[in-house]
């Protein structure tokens, strides 16, 4: 069933609003996937906080116009599904890459991050980006390391003295 003009405007506005706040986007060709497989993909995306949409390419071009993802306009050709990362930059890439490993008919065509278009091969690098909690944990580990090293350095003379006294005691008890 064809969309009316008002419906097309609503779809463009919805996708444009999502694209304006998204961190990254992935466009993948879904030719050959069954309806149940696409439903599974949508379910995984929903659980991961990824906005997933099958949209006509002309409407997608209009939706991404004026956003960071305008660089994708020329590559929007063929039956594509768009995935936008809302929460963290790597979430859409993780969802699409994970699903494409199980279903080889889902083929990544475009990857865009912060206004830059990357090749499909870059999805692996994008999917390995840490999420917010992981990045904070890594930062805290880096910030905490010098303090831990300082504390160990300050405690080492006392620990060495205790080990030396214990060794002398053990030697005297053995003799």
Phi, psi and omega in degrees: 000132182284147178277142174282166183301319179295322178294320178296318179296321179294318179296315179298317180296319180296312181292323178296321179295319179291317181295328181293331181253000182281153178271322181209165180220148177227131175247128183228144177276129185250015183302128178099351178279143178279168180297320180293325178292319177295324177296318176298318178298317179297322179296314179297319180295317180299318180292333182266001180076033180249133175275121184239133183210132168267123186216149177297146185296323179295321178289323178296320178299318179291325182291320183275352179296130180085004177247181177295343186260017176297338178295343182276350189304316184290333183272358181279085182223135179090181180285105184241149171244132182259134177236124180247132177275117181266315188274310179221154187300332185266356187294317179295320179296320179296318181295310183293317181294317179298320180288324181289338176292325180274330183234100187288356178277348174272110187244124179287131180249316185225144174226127179228137178223124175049046175083006179243133180267131179240162178287167181296336181290342181280357181295329179296315180295319180293323182289339181271000176295141180287151174280183187299315182295319179294319180295319177295321178296319178295319179296316179296322177297319179291321181289329184277337186301314180297324180292317178299318180296320178297315180297317178297320180295319180290328182276343186297318179300320179293319180295321179294320178298316180297317179296322179294313179298320179294322178294320178296315178301313180298323179294318180291323180290327181287332184276000000 
